[in-house]
């Protein structure tokens, strides 16, 4: 039994996320976690809310709540929505947890002892209108590299170039819009990433199986211009993890907190500690996942994230882990995604554009969204959500191919035989060919899932559904029954077993529909098939079943047009 540690990029606390956020990290991570569990492997799937920094303070102020209370409430909201989408986290933690405070301060102390942190007297932007220093991402302006007019002071999300606020053309406060800005002097701590360049280069070069998207972004940040730069890890803010060396105060850093990018990835580790506490476990129980000197040397660690998060996960966070000199588990594979666009533009949390996770669940059950998003995952390039494409995919793939197959087979069996798997009949050449085709298709599907090729996995799964429909169309049991009832019984017996087979192998993509079909087949304990020949004889003659409710309904043109109109503007 293999052991898989899986983390999804942690969503920020300031509001409900849109579908682009979902497909860029949490949903494909859940697909992989569910698949590995289905194959009998041990999985630790962790995620959390990212709760520190200026955006949390501003969102709390807008909501009229203390920031700690706001974060607690929004964590509960995001947790419930995650459950609605059937995201199977082993634990959904919080970056504001005591565990993350302690671990962040501990690692900062280790980095300082290793000479990898330096104190810098620097100039930062102060907004007179806002009466505060502005963190980099709360200064907006035009990117000097690509001309994007909403670039942030830390990075342009359009061209991904790393920036300083002073690089921006026509800078303004992203909070108030004020251009009444002043540069003031302040002291901060910097992680000496440049000293880690060689180790990071060797580590990245060793990851020959990483996706091109991940590797190209990492190497661009590592080598472009002057190469990897040292990066500030503290901020002049009230809300965050106080700057300390372990449990000791840090002279000169009083009143400052760690920068959110520094503490947020550490929450991946701390989240396991939260899991242990929540389930009455010991430190040894979570350390066996994260400490290579305490049992994690045989763990396969996979991270999922959007491409904008790649630099921090391939360079900054590994620099923290490597620089600590401790035996922490480093990521083995980073699965990164491009952007999902929305109907000719971009999904945007800040601008309220697109369909958000709570809105999606209010319209249709989770499986409809899971299927479309995963089968259109933006892997090799950006992809686009359109209502026409969504309607077509649901109606053709889910309703016509899978749902209709289960309905036709069970209803025909009930009308011509009974609600039990019928006896009699001997399989022939067509059934032999079906088994061979299904066996080949299943192995292709497993290979794509093992390689985390999401769209190819979805296509392979749909191909397996299609094989069952083609078989049903070829043998036409409703016609066969008139002349040879025994042969029709055999054909339906295989088709009933195919429903069970499809339910099992489809469970990572559409868990609710799979559970419904297994309940209908009265085999809820079904496990992943070792081979197709055994799988399509798993339900014996006389095994009772139920005709399932409609597994997937079709989306009408009227519904699609209504939703298209409803979500044509921005969320308020």
Beta strands, then each sheet from edge to edge (+ up, - down):
strand 1: 3-8
strand 2: 11-12
strand 3: 42-50
strand 4: 91-94
strand 5: 117-127
strand 6: 132-133
strand 7: 139-142
strand 8: 151-152
strand 9: 169-173
strand 10: 181-191
strand 11: 231-232
strand 12: 234-235
strand 13: 244-245
strand 14: 248-249
strand 15: 257-258
strand 16: 299-306
strand 17: 333-337
strand 18: 340-342
strand 19: 345-346
strand 20: 383-385
sheet 1: 2+ 3+ 1+ 16+ 17+
sheet 2: 2+ 3+ 4+
sheet 3: 6+ 5- 10+ 11-
sheet 4: 8+ 7- 9+
sheet 5: 12+ 15-
sheet 6: 13+ 14-
sheet 7: 19+ 18- 20-
end
